[in-house]
Amino acid sequence: MTPIEKWPVFRRHDQAAARLQIWSDLGRAPRTLQAYARGLGEYLLLCERSGVDPVTADRADVAVYVRELTSRPHPRGANVVSMDSGVGLANATIQQRLVPVRLFYDHLIEEGLRSSNPVGRGRYTPGRRRGGQAKGLVPRLTKLPWIPGEDQWLRILHVAQSEPVRNRLMLALAYDAALRREELCLLRTDDVDPSRRTLRIRAETTKNRLERVVPYSATAGVCCPSTSGTEPP
């Protein structure tokens, strides 16, 4: 299903549909394109409900969208253990939803249809404290990564013992080489070099589109396939 098929609201907004087509023509990854379409599509629907033309919307109209994102029911509901459990999207998700809206207004400025971007962004201001960085529309929060304790790791390994060799290998490679899910799932046997115990992470599978070569341990190497095929491990 294409983004426009999933979000018919784009058929009613020519400039937004044009921006979406540009993202597609530039070769954005399908998941990135879907994420952009979702963020901008939700914003367009909110503008329609509020009777606002998104082309001429101001900062106050964008603030209404932010308020809606921070107050909608959390998809994980009561499973979220925090002070505001069950309410609002995560900060990183809100930032993600705002990116396509900001890029949409950048597009309108380039087309000469606007003179300013109501979403804005954090920008450098000479003379300001703390590195001269002005705040964006929504403060960016950074949480420390969750690191399993020893008991939790032992439970993970205990469960993994009963898994097929393929799953155990994937767990070992993900741990050894610090692979993202996409990088791990798109590995091919010709990406593995058993003689050097290294993995080639192809540029098209990475988030930053940069290829790299990473090592893996001798333990994981016991299960690694030969390079004779091209199927995933």
Salt bridges, closest charged atoms under 4 A:
GLU42 OE2 - ARG38 NE 3.43
GLU42 OE2 - ARG72 NH1 3.45
GLU42 OE1 - ARG97 NE 3.19
GLU48 OE1 - ARG12 NH2 2.89
GLU48 OE2 - HIS13 NE2 2.90
GLU68 OE1 - ARG72 NH2 2.71
ASP106 OD2 - ARG121 NH2 2.97
GLU182 OE1 - ARG31 NH1 3.08
GLU183 OE2 - ARG180 NH1 3.40
GLU183 OE1 - ARG212 NH2 2.83
ASP190 OD1 - ARG188 NE 2.99
ASP191 OD1 - ARG200 NH2 3.09
ASP191 OD2 - ARG202 NE 2.99
ASP193 OD2 - ARG196 NH1 3.00
GLU204 OE2 - ARG202 NH1 3.13
GLU211 OE1 - ARG200 NH1 3.76
